[in-house]
Amino acid sequence: MKMRTKRGLVSLIVFLSVIVGLVIHTGTGTPSALGWRDIAAICPVGALEVLAGAKAFLVHPIVLLVVILIVGFCVGKAFCSWVCPVPHVRSFFRPKSAKKAREEGDAKDAGTRNGTRIDSRHVVLLGTVASSFAFGFPVFCLLCPVGLSFAVTIGIWNLFRFNEASWGLIVFPLVLIAEVVLFRKWCTTFCPISALLSLVASKSRVLRPVVERHTCLHAKGKRCTTCVNICPERVDPHAMSIPECSRCGECVEACPSGAISIPLLAKKAELQAASNIENTEATQEASASEA
């Protein structure tokens, strides 16, 4: 089974859990507020918004925020590829021609997001917290595509179950489609959830891709950029630090020599060896260009 199919199944299970929660009234919540009855864990950005909006020290959001950040420290941005509905919504509304053009455009920037970097997403994250502090409520939650996806689902359920119609059934889908289709680089340019998780994922070695130095075509003197071209996050698995990695597994399946794997815990020596391959090739290219 392909990794893309596995990710789709996991997202579907999360989606169905929301439906089941609505039907049997268990209150399982959504990815913005997963939990069971009174035990809930809101998304990390939502926790920051609650704290900023309340302008007070609230134990519950702080504890949940710490727990979620610890999970992010361990598995990085796995949420972005395995749980978040945005990639699936985007692929549904985007034609194949546009998808191919996006992949070709992203390939030009492949391998450029290694290491911890501050970019436009972090500016959005700062603005998200600041707006919540100024207005006293979680402003970004009104625009968050994760929340909007499940708001539409809940709205449809209320329509059929309680005959309860609202303007949200029109407004929410339109806003969601605009975000994931018109802003095609939402995840890498705007998403504050992605920004926050990337800040705590720089040292993560759990379930991250590892390149086998003796199998990789780089070590055999061949030029190969398949892994970095296929990566939706535009990272290079050879690098020591790839906090933007979402553990999607695309590079594992695309590698022509089968040199990439995703172990439970990557050894530092393995990462260093792969990084040395990258550095050696970069040095050789620099020397060739100078000559």
VENURTA-V931010 format. One record per run of one state. SS is the DSSP state (hx for helix, st for strand, lp for the rest). FROM is the first residue (numbers start at 1). TO is the last residue. Records with the same first field share a line. If there is no record, write none. Layout:
SS: FROM-TO ; FROM-TO
This chain:
lp: 1-2 ; 25-32 ; 37-38 ; 43-43 ; 55-58 ; 76-77 ; 83-85 ; 94-95 ; 108-119 ; 136-139 ; 143-144 ; 163-167 ; 183-185 ; 190-191 ; 201-205 ; 207-209 ; 212-216 ; 221-225 ; 231-249 ; 255-259 ; 262-264 ; 266-267 ; 291-291
hx: 3-24 ; 44-54 ; 59-75 ; 78-82 ; 86-93 ; 96-107 ; 120-135 ; 140-142 ; 145-162 ; 168-182 ; 186-189 ; 192-200 ; 217-220 ; 226-230 ; 250-254 ; 268-290
st: 33-36 ; 39-42 ; 206-206 ; 210-211 ; 260-261 ; 265-265
